[in-house]
């Protein structure tokens, strides 16, 4: 796919703004995956470039889609095949700090470094089987659990809040709010999160933190295994 000059420039601006922030505030896993993936700083990477690195590492592959916000069932059917959908949409310049729609920068910069890591791929692989066998109410709960973990989760490292969710890692505005202590953070507990609505059109009013990925997986499994 060919991208416009403006799209490449938007990528470069966002990359430049976020790089110093992730070096200071991203969780250890993201930094490890980011170093392995080697995303270009000034141009949007191709699907071929991404898959040459991700597929040998974890068996996942990226797939382009024209859909700007995939339906959850469509999304998880692709997830079940280890396909990560990357939208063709790029945010506008006025949305550099925050966009309510996940764009290609969010998909690639925020999510894909993690898919260089087998331990993280195992976490992602927990969601689709549970979602596809769940009833309607359980599916809503799973969407909330994904929102507050892989999208906007926080990881405690040596007592410090580090960004784990791709939504935080790809948003200048929300990352800064969390780093500055402006958003309250509570323990990651399924029983709490399934009662808490997602905040799609604005910054999250509260977030949830865990200590390790093993702890996160165990907490998610306590719900997924009941479905």
N, C-alpha and C positions, 0 to 999 in steps of 0.2 A: 504494500500500500504506500502511496506517495503522500507525504505530509506537506503542509504549506510552510512557508518561511515563518509566518507568525506562530504556528504551532511549535516549530522547533525553538523559536525564541522564548515562548512561554515555558517550555520544558527547561531551557537553560536558566531562566530567571528563577524558577522554582527550585531547581537543583542547587543553584548558588545560594539561595536564601536558606535552604534546609540543611545543607551539608554541615555548617558549623553547629547547628542546633542538634542534629542527630549525633554528632561526635560527642557532645556533652550530655545529651539526655536520652538517647536510645538505649534499649536493653542490650545485653551482651549478645543474645542470639541474632538480633537484627544486624549489629555491627559485624558479626562473623559472616553472615550471609551476604551482606553488602560488599564486603571485601572480596568474597568469592565470585559474586555475579559480575562485578566490574561494569556497572552501568556507565554509558558515556555521559559526560556532563553537558554537552552542547547540542546533542541531537537525540531524537526519539529512537530507541533501539528497535530493530525489526523483530518480527516473530521468530525468524530463523536464528538471529543472534541469541535471543533468549532461550530458545529450545536447545541450541547447541550446548548450553551450559546447564540448564535446569534438568532436562530429561536424563542425562547420564548420572546426575547427582541423586535424584529421588524418583525417577520414573514419571514425573508430571510433565505436561506440556501445556503451552499457552495456545489459545485459539482466539482469533479476532472475531468480534461481533459488532454489528451496527446498532444493536440495542443499547440504549443509554443506561437503563436500569433493569436488569434481567429479573423476570418473575422468579420467585424463590424455588418453585418446583423445577422450572427449566434449569436454574442455576445448579441445584443439587443433583439433577440427573447428569449434568456435565461433570460435576465434582465426583460423582460415583465412578466416572471413567478416568479420573485424574486429569481432567481438563480444566484449566483455569481460564475463564473468559476475560478478555481484555477489550474494553469498548473502544470504538473509533473516536469517541467524543473527547475533546480537550476543553477544559474550562476557559472562560473568557478572562481578559486581563483584569476586569473589575472583581474577579473572584479569586485572585491570587492567594489571599489569606484564608478563605473559606469558600467551599462550594458544597451545596446540599446534594449534588449528584456525584457519584463516584466517576471520575474521568480516567483517561488513560494514564495520567501521571500518578494518580492514587493507585490504580491497579498495578502498575509496573514498579514504581518507586516504593510504595508502601507495602505491598504484599510479596512481590516476587523474590526479594532477597531471602526471605524466610524459606522459600521452596528450594533453596540450595541445601537445606539441612534435613536429613532423614528424621530426626526427632520431631521437628516441626511438621513435616509432611504427615507423620503419624497422627498428630493432633488434628490436622485438617481432615484426615480420612475418617475421623470419628463421626463427623457431622452428617454426611450424606446418607449412610445406612440408617441412622436413627430417624432422620427427617422423612425418608421415603417410606418407612413403615409406620410413621406416626399418624394420629388422627389430627383433626383441624386445630384443636386447642393445643395439643402437644407441639405442633408445627410452629405456632406462634411463640411458644416458650423457647423452642430451639433457635428461632430467629433472634430472640432477645439474648440468649446465651452467646450466640455468635457475635452479636453487636457489641456486647460488653466484654468480649475476650479477644477474638482475632481482629475486630475492627477498632475497638476503643478500650482494650484492656491495658492495665498498668501492672508492672512487675516491680516488686520491691527487691532492690539489690543493696545490701549493707545498710538497710533502713531508708534508702533513698528511692523516691518514685521515678521509675524509668519507663519510657514509652514502649509498649508492646503492640498495641493495636495499629493496624495500617492506616486507619483514619487519623490517628494522632501523628503518626510519622510522616504523613503527606500533607498536613495542614499547619502552616506557619502560625495562624491565629490560635488554634486550639492547643497545639503543642506548647506555645508560650503561656497560655492560661494555666495549663496543668503544671508546667515547670515553675511558674510563679506562685503556685499554691492557691489559685483562684477558684478551683473546682474541688469540692470535697470528695475524698476517696474513702471507700468503705471496703471491708473484706469481701472477696469474691465467694458468694454463697448462692447456690441455685435457688434456694427458697426465697431469697430476697430479690434476685434479679428477675425471676419470672413474674413478679408483681410490679415491675418497674417498666414503664413505657420507653420505647426508643425515642431519641430526639433527633429527627431527621433534618428538620429545617432550621435548626439553630444549634449552638454549642450545647453539649451535654450538661445537665444540671448537677450530676454526680457521676462518679466512675467507681470501678471496683478493681481491687488489687489482689494479687497472689504472690507467693514467694518463689515458686519454681514451676517449670512446665509440668513436672511430675504431679505437683499438687493440683494444678489446673486440670490436667487429664483425669485425675482421680475424682475431682468434684464434678466434672462433666459426666463421667461414667456413672456416677451415683444416680443421675437422672436418665441418661440414655439407656442404661441397662434395664430400666423399668418399662421401657416402651416395647 
